[in-house]
Amino acid sequence: MVRTTSSDARKKDTREKIELGGLIVKAGLRYEKRALLFGALIAIAERIRDDPEARARFTAIGAKAFIDDGE
């Protein structure tokens, strides 16, 4: 039973990472350097923590992009 739970958790974690990587591709950033992507994500994380309006703006941009992409 513990193995199944552990295996399920690993599968869920793997699927989540694949989906997150897919977002990088969808955003057109596939060929950017990892340091740039990581730095941008850190900067965005700091900004949305400090600025609820930025969080709402980024959420709206992402939601529109998903709709435009048919998701």
Secondary structure, DSSP 8 states (H G I E B T S, - for coil): -HHHHHHHHHHHHHHHHHHHHHHHHHTT-TTS-HHHHHHHHHHHHHHHHH-HHHHHHHHHHHHHHHHHTT-
